[in-house]
Amino acid sequence: MCGTAHVLSEGEVQDRDAVWQALASPGRRRIIDLLRSGPLTTGAIVEATGVDRFAVQRHLGVLRKAGLVLVTAYGRERHNTLNASALYQATIGWLRPIDRHYATVLDGLRDQLESNGEETLMDLRRLHVAQQIDIAAEAPRCFEALTGDISPWWGSPCLLIDRAETRITAEPRVGGLVSEHADDEEAAWGTVSELAADRSIAWTGRIGLGDAVTGTVRFTLTERAGGTRIDLEHESIGAFGPGSQHSYDDGWRDLLHRLKALLEDGESYGVTGTNAQPPTIQAYGSAP
């Protein structure tokens, strides 16, 4: 699925507690804010804050102990430098990878909208699909079907270029393109953002939602007696319509059953085959 958050060790918990305690003081937060612009001597911090030197040194001691500030030598001077890594790990770094990705993207979107100097109304929605299917095939075969040319099981109506000659591929490497191509046309679903042979593959991008800010779909393979269980999770954020959730619920169900038919029976219901729903889907959008 989407993965679970890393379980913190006792040492990691103590490190992050120290960061949060250090940031509890407005005076120390002011110093952190000053150091965002670059390294400063203790004297420069005293001058900028208007606080006496003893108090600044005490604050810096707490920040150094928490790992938020490092001391570096510039010639004969000692400069205080912000350790952005410690700050990141105690805040954004605490999130699951997918949540961290969305937080970063949305923060960038906010900055972009605010920098326009205009009021922008955007009705952002979240789409979440979680599905599971058992396939009577070993994990390496399932993984192979999810990478490279996936046209044998992927087809209409889940195509961006809905033509008989369309082919869709998922390049089996991180950074590889997941795209459709037909003659002189090409359309991207996203890029491969995670890859673990025979275990998982994830794509990140718009995932067919033209008004999506970003999205990630992940296939996780688990070997079981008699075959492989595939867990699919798709999350997207954007200004797409309210009907997108239902459409993607139905679409992923359809495609997973096409994948199952290909691996178990050798039947191709993708664009290179009949390009139709398999018998296990009686009508588009119905339960299997």
N, C-alpha and C positions, 0 to 999 in steps of 0.2 A: 504494500500500500504506500502511504506517503512517508513512512518511517516514523520512528518515535524519537522524542528528545533524548539527548545523551543524559544518562543518569550520573549525577555529579558525585565524585568521591568526597570524603570528609575534608580533605585538603582543599579541593576546589570550592566547596561551600564556604570554608573559612576565608579563602582569598576573596570571594565575591562579597561576603559579609563585610570584609575590611574596606572594599571599594565603596559599598553603599554607606557605611558609617562615615567614611571620609567625605563623601558628597553631601552628607546631611547638614553640613555647616555652610551657610551663605558665604562666609568669608573664603572658605576653600573652593567653593564653586566659582567665586569671582576670580581666584587665581587660575583655575583651570581654563576659564574663559579667556583670560589674558594670554595664556600659553598656547592657545589655539593658533595665534598669529605667528608663533615662533618662539625659540628659546629666549629666556630673559635671566638676567642676573637677579640676585635677591634684592639688591639696591633698586633696580628698575621696578620690581614688583612693589616695593615699599613706596616708591614715588607715585606709581600708578594708582595704588589703592588708598593712599593717605593713612595707612595703618602703621603703627610703630614697628620697628624692625624685629623686636622680640616676638610679637604676635605673628608676624609673617613667617619667621623661622619656625615657630611652633606649628603653624599650619602646614608648612612645607615638610616638616618632619612626619606628620600624619600622612600626607599625600605620598611621600616616598615609601613609607612603610607599607602602604596599600598597593604600591607598584604603579601608581598613577603618574608620578613624576620621577624622572631620572636626572642625575647630575652628570653633565658632560663638561670636559675641559676645553676651553678655547684660548690657547696661549696661557696666559697667567690668570685668566678669569675662569670662574666656575659658573656655568649656565644651567638653569633649570629647564628641562625639556619635558613636554607632555608625552606620556607613553600611551598613545592612542589605542594600542592593542589591548591593554588592560581595560580601558574604558569600553571598548567594543565588546570584549568577551563578557563583561558584566552586564551588558545591556542587550544589544542586538544579537551578540554571539550566544546568548542563552536560548534563543529560539530554535525550533526545528529548522532544517535547511530550507524547506519550502516556505515556512512562515517568514524566515529571514529574507528570502528572495522577494516576497510580496511587500514586506515592510520597506525594503530598499527601493523597489519600483514605485510604490505609492508616495514615498517621501520625495523621490525625484519628480513625480507628477505634480505634487503640491508646489515644489519650488518652481517648476515650469509655469504653472498657472499663476502663481503669485508674481512672477517676474514679468508677466504680460501686462501688468498694470490695469487689467480689465476684470470686471466681474464675469465669471464663467459659471454657468449652471450645468452641472453634470450629474446625472442620476446613476451613480455607480452601483452595480449589482455584483453579487458573488454567486458563481455557479459551482456546484459540487456534485460529482457523480462518483459513486463507489459501487462496484459490481464484482462478481466472482463467478468463475466457471471452472469445472473440472473437465480435463481432457485426457483421454486414454492414449497418451503419448509421453515419451520421456522429455525431460526438461530441455536437453540440447536441441531436439527437434522443434519444440515450441519456440525456443529462443531464435532458432534459425528462421522460422516463419515470420517472426516479428521484426527481422532485420533484412536489409537488402531489398529485393523486389517483393513488395507485399500486395501487388496487384491481384494475385490469385484469390485473396479473401477480402480485399477492400474494394468497394464499388459504390455504385449509385444506390440511394440518393446522397451518400456521404462523400461526394466529390466536389471539389472547387471548379474543376474543368470537366463537366459532365459530357464526355464524348467517348465513343467506343475505343478510340486509339489511346486514351489516357493511360498512363502508367504511373504508379506511385512507389517511391522508394524511400527507405530509411537507411541512410548511410551508417554502417556499423562502427562508428567512432565518435567520441565526444567532440562536439562541434560540427558533426556531419549534418547535412541538410535532410529534412523530411519534406519531400515535395512531390507534386504532380507535374507531369510534363506530357505534352501532346503537340507534336510538330513544332511550331514556333511559339507555343505558349508554355508558361511555367508558373506554378503557384506554390507557395511555401506554407506548410503547416507549422513548422517550427524547426528547431535544431536539437540534436541529441545532447542532452545536458548531463545525463548519467548513463553509465554502461558497466554492467558486471556480467561477464559471460555466463550464460545459462541460469542467471539469477534475476536480473532486472534490466530494464531500459526505460529511460524517461525522455520526453520531449518537452521543450520549453519554447513558448511563442504564443501566437494568437490562436492556434489550434482550430482554425477554421472560423473563428468569431471575428469578423471584420472590425467590430467596435470594442474588442477586448483590449485592455491595457497590457495584460500578460496572462499567461496560463501555463500549467504544467500537467501533463498526463503521464502516468507511471504504470508500467506493467511489472508486477512482481511474481516470480515463478517459484513455487514450492513443490518439491517432489513428494508424492504421496503414493500409497499402495495402489498399483494399477495405473499410475499416470502422474499428471501434474495439475496443480491448482494454480490458476492465474487470477490474481487480484488486480483489478484496474481501479485507479483513482485519478480523477480529473478535477482540477480546481482552476477557475479563471475569475478574473476581476475585470469589469469594464462597464461600458454604457450600452450593453446589449439589451434586447427586449425581454420581457418576462416569459415569453414562450421558449426561450433558449434552453431552460432547464429541462423541460419535458422533451424537447427535440433531441438533446444530447443523451438523456436517459435512454430513449428509444434507439438512437443511433448506435451507441456503444453496445447495447444488448444485441442488436442485429449483427454488428461486426464480430462480436465475440462468438456468436453461433456460427457465423461463416468460417471463422478460424477453426472452430471445433470440427465442423464438417470436413474441412480440408485435411486436417491432421488425422482424423479418425477414419474417414471414408474415402479420402482422395477426391472429394467433390469440390470443384471450384465454383463458388458463388460470387467471386469478385469480378472486376471489370474484364479480366482475361478469361472468365468462364461464362456462366449464365447471366452474371451481373444482376442477380435477383436475391431476394430473401430465401434462406433455406427453409425446408419444411417445418423446422422447429419454431419458426416465427410465423404464426398464422396470418398476422396482419401487422403492418409497421406500427410499433408502439404498444403491442399487446405483450402480456407477460409470456415467458417461455413455457 
